[in-house]
Amino acid sequence: MAVSTSATAANQEVNLSELTDALRRSKLLIFCVTAIFGAAALGAAFLFPKKYEATIVISPVVSNSQGGMQAGLSSMASQFSGLASLAGISTQGDSRKWEALAVLQSEALTEQYIQQHDLLPVVYASRWDSQKKQWKTTDPKKIPTLWKANVFFKANIRSITTDTKTGLSTMKITWTDPQLAARWANGLVKLTNDFLRNKAVVESERNISYLTTEVQNTSILGVQQAIYSVLQNEISTSMFARGNEEFALKVVDPAFAPEKPSSPLPALWTAVGVVVGLIVSFVIVFLTKI
């Protein structure tokens, strides 16, 4: 048994020694293969279209001006916010925060922005005939739609991350044109604010109209005072929404057109090509050795 183990170890040493000698004798082959892969990766990095990443940092706005019974509920929730967070219960501020971020990423808002700015020919430029102002294909399955653009936008253009410690959210728009990338980032945030602000104004005006009618239909002083209190909150909500452009999302750091592309990175691609070339050359030497 000991003799067999010694023989196996000796064979392994011989094989390793032979492989090392083979690698030493194949230095030129290894160098050539590695150089070819590195050069190919570098060339591909310059051939692929450059992409730029525009970044906007936003903070969801939690307003103290809330309409109707929400004001009283919010005041009560604020007193127990610590216990609520421990229990995993979302407060009014949390719900408004996630609502704003959900609207920012929503299908409806993305399609609205694409349609308003006529971005289908931009996103699918290879399929668009700029001279004839029409799609190059007549096949309905191949003609881009708002739904397809939204899916592409979500998968390849827009990404949003939230820092749980600071509560700040970062949206990145990646595109081949740095000016467009910055414009889209700022524009999507603005559209979100406009949408949620208009929604708040419409809801407050509807509530104000209803409460005004109710206060006229009652002669009970206590009921009138309660309605007037709720009415005052609704008016405050409407005034806050009308006078605040950053109603739902406050821009901490707006997006600017980046000067350097985020991809492809020639140095990184070359390094990866060199590593792959080394692996391939070692495999070639090993196979020829066998």
MIPA-290084 format. One record per residue (C-alpha): residue number from 1; residue in three letters; x, y, z. Coordinates in Angstrom, 3 decimals, decimal comma. Last residue first. Example, Ala and Ser with C-alpha at 12.3 -4.5 7.8 and 13.67 -1.06 7.14 Angstrom:
<recs>
<2; SER; <13,670; -1,060; 7,140>>
<1; ALA; <12,300; -4,500; 7,800>>
</recs>
This chain:
<recs>
<290; ILE; <-2,014; 14,859; -23,486>>
<289; LYS; <0,598; 17,593; -23,896>>
<288; THR; <-1,358; 19,024; -26,837>>
<287; LEU; <-4,409; 19,287; -24,583>>
<286; PHE; <-2,440; 20,950; -21,762>>
<285; VAL; <-0,782; 23,445; -24,107>>
<284; ILE; <-4,147; 24,387; -25,616>>
<283; VAL; <-5,729; 24,684; -22,156>>
<282; PHE; <-2,889; 26,962; -21,021>>
<281; SER; <-3,386; 29,133; -24,119>>
<280; VAL; <-7,141; 29,392; -23,466>>
<279; ILE; <-6,611; 30,390; -19,838>>
<278; LEU; <-3,995; 32,984; -20,765>>
<277; GLY; <-6,222; 34,415; -23,478>>
<276; VAL; <-9,170; 34,658; -21,065>>
<275; VAL; <-6,988; 36,599; -18,634>>
<274; VAL; <-5,719; 38,878; -21,413>>
<273; GLY; <-9,235; 39,507; -22,703>>
<272; VAL; <-10,446; 40,388; -19,208>>
<271; ALA; <-7,626; 42,885; -18,838>>
<270; THR; <-8,369; 44,349; -22,267>>
<269; TRP; <-12,074; 44,740; -21,403>>
<268; LEU; <-11,197; 46,487; -18,163>>
<267; ALA; <-8,771; 48,892; -19,843>>
<266; PRO; <-11,158; 49,601; -22,736>>
<265; LEU; <-14,183; 50,408; -20,483>>
<264; PRO; <-17,392; 49,839; -22,468>>
<263; SER; <-19,185; 51,361; -20,746>>
<262; SER; <-19,705; 54,154; -18,218>>
<261; PRO; <-18,733; 56,762; -20,782>>
<260; LYS; <-16,940; 59,913; -19,617>>
<259; GLU; <-18,355; 63,417; -19,928>>
<258; PRO; <-21,576; 62,778; -18,018>>
<257; ALA; <-24,583; 65,012; -18,817>>
<256; PHE; <-25,898; 66,255; -15,497>>
<255; ALA; <-28,592; 64,737; -13,279>>
<254; PRO; <-29,876; 66,743; -10,334>>
<253; ASP; <-28,555; 66,216; -6,778>>
<252; VAL; <-30,968; 66,427; -3,854>>
<251; VAL; <-34,082; 66,598; -6,022>>
<250; LYS; <-37,115; 66,438; -3,746>>
<249; LEU; <-39,719; 63,894; -4,776>>
<248; ALA; <-43,412; 64,155; -3,886>>
<247; PHE; <-44,325; 67,843; -4,195>>
<246; GLU; <-41,142; 69,141; -5,737>>
<245; GLU; <-43,066; 71,835; -7,613>>
<244; ASN; <-44,588; 73,130; -4,359>>
<243; GLY; <-47,174; 75,917; -4,421>>
<242; ARG; <-50,149; 73,999; -5,765>>
<241; ALA; <-49,566; 70,974; -3,542>>
<240; PHE; <-49,151; 73,006; -0,361>>
<239; MET; <-52,237; 75,083; -1,126>>
<238; SER; <-54,355; 71,956; -1,768>>
<237; THR; <-53,157; 70,305; 1,431>>
<236; SER; <-53,838; 73,443; 3,446>>
<235; ILE; <-57,356; 73,650; 1,970>>
<234; GLU; <-57,943; 70,017; 2,928>>
<233; ASN; <-56,749; 70,632; 6,475>>
<232; GLN; <-59,034; 73,639; 6,809>>
<231; LEU; <-61,970; 71,570; 5,594>>
<230; VAL; <-61,313; 68,946; 8,256>>
<229; SER; <-61,455; 71,621; 10,957>>
<228; TYR; <-64,502; 73,244; 9,341>>
<227; ILE; <-66,275; 69,880; 9,320>>
<226; ALA; <-65,630; 69,389; 13,029>>
<225; GLN; <-66,815; 72,936; 13,797>>
<224; GLN; <-69,973; 72,407; 11,739>>
<223; VAL; <-70,715; 69,150; 13,540>>
<222; GLY; <-70,393; 70,864; 16,908>>
<221; LEU; <-72,584; 73,767; 15,817>>
<220; ILE; <-75,449; 71,640; 14,553>>
<219; SER; <-77,123; 73,501; 11,692>>
<218; THR; <-76,213; 71,023; 8,960>>
<217; ASN; <-76,662; 71,151; 5,205>>
<216; GLN; <-74,303; 74,052; 4,598>>
<215; VAL; <-71,456; 72,232; 6,329>>
<214; GLU; <-72,087; 69,201; 4,125>>
<213; THR; <-71,921; 71,150; 0,874>>
<212; THR; <-68,620; 72,751; 1,845>>
<211; LEU; <-67,296; 69,345; 2,885>>
<210; TYR; <-68,104; 67,836; -0,521>>
<209; SER; <-66,540; 70,686; -2,467>>
<208; ILE; <-63,442; 70,645; -0,283>>
<207; ASN; <-63,110; 66,885; -0,701>>
<206; ARG; <-63,252; 67,163; -4,487>>
<205; GLU; <-60,780; 70,044; -4,423>>
<204; SER; <-58,460; 68,028; -2,193>>
<203; GLU; <-58,574; 64,983; -4,491>>
<202; VAL; <-57,907; 67,083; -7,605>>
<201; VAL; <-55,018; 68,928; -5,920>>
<200; ALA; <-53,439; 65,689; -4,665>>
<199; LYS; <-53,608; 64,096; -8,127>>
<198; ASN; <-52,126; 67,208; -9,713>>
<197; ARG; <-49,214; 67,057; -7,277>>
<196; LEU; <-48,736; 63,313; -7,836>>
<195; PHE; <-48,573; 63,702; -11,628>>
<194; ASP; <-46,434; 66,849; -11,592>>
<193; ASN; <-43,938; 65,324; -9,158>>
<192; THR; <-43,675; 62,156; -11,232>>
<191; LEU; <-43,258; 64,187; -14,437>>
<190; LYS; <-40,441; 66,150; -12,816>>
<189; VAL; <-38,661; 62,959; -11,748>>
<188; LEU; <-38,992; 61,510; -15,243>>
<187; GLY; <-37,702; 64,722; -16,818>>
<186; ASN; <-34,573; 64,946; -14,679>>
<185; ALA; <-33,507; 61,422; -15,611>>
<184; TRP; <-34,579; 61,782; -19,242>>
<183; ARG; <-32,645; 65,027; -19,704>>
<182; ALA; <-29,497; 63,549; -18,151>>
<181; ALA; <-29,577; 60,511; -20,455>>
<180; LEU; <-30,447; 62,686; -23,451>>
<179; GLN; <-27,376; 64,846; -22,943>>
<178; PRO; <-25,148; 61,797; -22,418>>
<177; ASP; <-26,264; 60,153; -25,709>>
<176; THR; <-25,631; 56,384; -25,798>>
<175; TRP; <-27,936; 55,747; -22,849>>
<174; THR; <-27,934; 54,712; -19,204>>
<173; ILE; <-30,332; 56,464; -16,815>>
<172; LYS; <-29,535; 56,022; -13,156>>
<171; MET; <-31,953; 56,766; -10,326>>
<170; THR; <-30,630; 57,122; -6,803>>
<169; SER; <-32,900; 57,074; -3,767>>
<168; LEU; <-32,138; 58,693; -0,426>>
<167; GLY; <-33,506; 57,137; 2,772>>
<166; THR; <-30,171; 57,755; 4,480>>
<165; LYS; <-29,687; 54,318; 6,030>>
<164; THR; <-31,875; 52,253; 3,672>>
<163; ASP; <-30,114; 53,641; 0,611>>
<162; THR; <-32,531; 53,202; -2,274>>
<161; THR; <-31,677; 51,988; -5,794>>
<160; ILE; <-33,324; 52,824; -9,100>>
<159; SER; <-32,373; 51,599; -12,591>>
<158; ARG; <-33,456; 52,947; -15,960>>
<157; ILE; <-32,097; 52,156; -19,432>>
<156; ASN; <-31,752; 48,426; -20,076>>
<155; ALA; <-34,471; 46,396; -18,352>>
<154; LYS; <-36,998; 49,088; -17,388>>
<153; PHE; <-36,609; 51,050; -20,607>>
<152; PHE; <-36,823; 47,891; -22,711>>
<151; VAL; <-40,058; 46,872; -20,981>>
<150; ASN; <-41,442; 50,402; -21,385>>
<149; ALA; <-40,420; 50,475; -25,042>>
<148; LYS; <-42,230; 47,188; -25,670>>
<147; TRP; <-45,397; 48,567; -24,050>>
<146; LEU; <-45,134; 51,840; -25,954>>
<145; THR; <-44,930; 49,902; -29,196>>
<144; PRO; <-42,105; 49,061; -31,573>>
<143; ILE; <-43,012; 47,636; -35,015>>
<142; LYS; <-41,687; 44,083; -35,342>>
<141; LYS; <-44,946; 42,246; -34,632>>
<140; PRO; <-46,906; 44,667; -36,812>>
<139; ASP; <-44,716; 43,792; -39,837>>
<138; THR; <-44,503; 46,930; -41,956>>
<137; THR; <-40,786; 47,374; -41,447>>
<136; LYS; <-38,607; 50,451; -41,895>>
<135; TRP; <-40,740; 52,471; -39,515>>
<134; GLN; <-41,795; 55,905; -40,672>>
<133; LYS; <-40,521; 59,454; -40,945>>
<132; LYS; <-39,471; 58,949; -44,588>>
<131; GLN; <-36,064; 60,527; -43,988>>
<130; SER; <-35,579; 59,311; -40,415>>
<129; ASP; <-36,383; 55,699; -41,282>>
<128; TRP; <-36,724; 54,053; -37,868>>
<127; ARG; <-35,751; 50,468; -37,031>>
<126; SER; <-32,163; 51,268; -36,028>>
<125; ALA; <-33,367; 54,262; -33,989>>
<124; TYR; <-35,449; 52,102; -31,658>>
<123; VAL; <-35,027; 54,191; -28,491>>
<122; VAL; <-35,000; 57,413; -30,489>>
<121; PRO; <-37,843; 56,548; -32,865>>
<120; LEU; <-39,944; 55,484; -29,829>>
<119; LEU; <-39,009; 58,614; -27,881>>
<118; ASP; <-41,817; 60,915; -29,010>>
<117; HIS; <-41,412; 63,226; -25,989>>
<116; GLN; <-44,985; 62,941; -24,745>>
<115; GLN; <-45,223; 59,272; -25,754>>
<114; ILE; <-42,081; 58,181; -23,937>>
<113; TYR; <-43,076; 60,185; -20,849>>
<112; GLN; <-46,592; 58,715; -20,828>>
<111; GLU; <-45,204; 55,208; -21,309>>
<110; THR; <-42,931; 55,676; -18,305>>
<109; LEU; <-45,761; 57,134; -16,200>>
<108; ALA; <-48,160; 54,284; -16,956>>
<107; GLU; <-45,565; 51,537; -16,511>>
<106; SER; <-44,615; 52,757; -13,071>>
<105; GLN; <-41,041; 53,400; -11,989>>
<104; LEU; <-41,571; 56,970; -10,755>>
<103; VAL; <-45,059; 56,001; -9,560>>
<102; ALA; <-43,570; 53,281; -7,361>>
<101; LEU; <-40,980; 55,697; -5,967>>
<100; ALA; <-43,706; 58,190; -5,027>>
<99; GLU; <-45,890; 55,474; -3,493>>
<98; TRP; <-42,923; 54,134; -1,537>>
<97; LYS; <-42,365; 57,498; 0,103>>
<96; ARG; <-46,057; 58,165; 0,662>>
<95; SER; <-46,442; 54,800; 2,410>>
<94; ASP; <-43,381; 55,392; 4,580>>
<93; GLY; <-44,575; 58,840; 5,624>>
<92; GLN; <-48,009; 57,475; 6,558>>
<91; THR; <-46,373; 54,873; 8,818>>
<90; SER; <-45,483; 51,332; 7,805>>
<89; ILE; <-45,734; 48,622; 10,468>>
<88; GLY; <-42,713; 46,367; 10,953>>
<87; ALA; <-43,304; 45,966; 14,677>>
<86; LEU; <-40,093; 47,798; 15,504>>
<85; SER; <-41,006; 50,536; 13,043>>
<84; ALA; <-44,441; 50,895; 14,591>>
<83; LEU; <-43,006; 51,086; 18,100>>
<82; GLY; <-40,768; 53,957; 17,059>>
<81; SER; <-43,517; 55,676; 15,076>>
<80; PHE; <-45,846; 55,657; 18,082>>
<79; GLN; <-46,284; 59,389; 18,525>>
<78; SER; <-46,007; 59,920; 14,762>>
<77; ALA; <-48,908; 57,532; 14,200>>
<76; MET; <-51,246; 59,663; 16,328>>
<75; SER; <-50,370; 62,792; 14,383>>
<74; SER; <-50,760; 60,902; 11,116>>
<73; LEU; <-54,184; 59,642; 12,160>>
<72; GLY; <-55,293; 63,154; 12,985>>
<71; ALA; <-54,042; 64,556; 9,698>>
<70; GLN; <-55,342; 61,564; 7,743>>
<69; MET; <-58,870; 62,421; 8,943>>
<68; GLY; <-59,101; 65,147; 6,348>>
<67; GLY; <-56,117; 66,335; 4,372>>
<66; GLN; <-52,441; 66,171; 4,978>>
<65; SER; <-49,961; 69,015; 5,311>>
<64; ASN; <-46,984; 67,700; 7,256>>
<63; SER; <-45,510; 66,643; 3,940>>
<62; VAL; <-43,188; 63,660; 3,505>>
<61; VAL; <-41,043; 64,339; 0,448>>
<60; PRO; <-39,187; 61,404; -1,110>>
<59; SER; <-35,482; 62,232; -1,478>>
<58; ILE; <-33,835; 62,196; -4,881>>
<57; VAL; <-30,366; 61,642; -6,322>>
<56; ILE; <-30,056; 61,851; -10,116>>
<55; THR; <-27,456; 59,933; -12,099>>
<54; ALA; <-26,656; 60,041; -15,813>>
<53; GLU; <-24,771; 57,005; -17,127>>
<52; TYR; <-23,238; 57,132; -20,582>>
<51; LYS; <-22,980; 54,299; -23,088>>
<50; LYS; <-20,390; 54,011; -25,827>>
<49; PRO; <-21,271; 51,956; -28,874>>
<48; PHE; <-19,139; 48,808; -29,304>>
<47; LEU; <-16,223; 49,175; -31,714>>
<46; PHE; <-13,779; 50,689; -29,223>>
<45; ALA; <-14,311; 47,964; -26,622>>
<44; ALA; <-14,288; 45,326; -29,356>>
<43; GLY; <-10,803; 46,447; -30,406>>
<42; LEU; <-9,537; 46,165; -26,847>>
<41; ALA; <-11,061; 42,697; -26,488>>
<40; ALA; <-9,496; 41,580; -29,770>>
<39; ALA; <-6,116; 42,996; -28,747>>
<38; GLY; <-6,231; 41,131; -25,421>>
<37; PHE; <-7,343; 37,902; -27,108>>
<36; ILE; <-4,588; 38,138; -29,728>>
<35; ALA; <-1,938; 39,077; -27,154>>
<34; THR; <-2,863; 36,117; -24,949>>
<33; VAL; <-2,719; 33,716; -27,904>>
<32; CYS; <0,633; 35,118; -29,046>>
<31; PHE; <2,213; 35,096; -25,576>>
<30; ILE; <1,051; 31,576; -24,818>>
<29; LEU; <2,357; 30,323; -28,155>>
<28; LEU; <5,695; 32,067; -27,617>>
<27; LYS; <6,013; 30,673; -24,102>>
<26; SER; <5,281; 27,142; -25,290>>
<25; ARG; <8,592; 25,611; -24,127>>
<24; ARG; <8,021; 26,908; -20,616>>
<23; LEU; <4,446; 25,649; -20,597>>
<22; ALA; <5,640; 22,205; -21,708>>
<21; ASP; <8,343; 22,205; -19,055>>
<20; THR; <5,752; 23,019; -16,390>>
<19; LEU; <3,492; 20,269; -17,735>>
<18; GLU; <6,388; 17,779; -17,620>>
<17; SER; <7,207; 18,740; -14,041>>
<16; LEU; <3,573; 18,409; -13,013>>
<15; ASN; <3,344; 15,014; -14,685>>
<14; VAL; <6,589; 13,837; -13,061>>
<13; GLU; <5,497; 15,040; -9,619>>
<12; GLN; <2,115; 13,362; -10,064>>
<11; ASN; <3,830; 10,129; -11,130>>
<10; ALA; <6,053; 10,232; -8,048>>
<9; ALA; <3,057; 10,764; -5,785>>
<8; THR; <1,295; 7,785; -7,372>>
<7; ALA; <4,396; 5,583; -6,976>>
<6; SER; <4,719; 6,541; -3,302>>
<5; THR; <1,081; 5,681; -2,679>>
<4; SER; <1,491; 2,288; -4,390>>
<3; VAL; <4,624; 1,477; -2,360>>
<2; ALA; <2,844; 2,365; 0,881>>
<1; MET; <0,000; 0,000; 0,000>>
</recs>
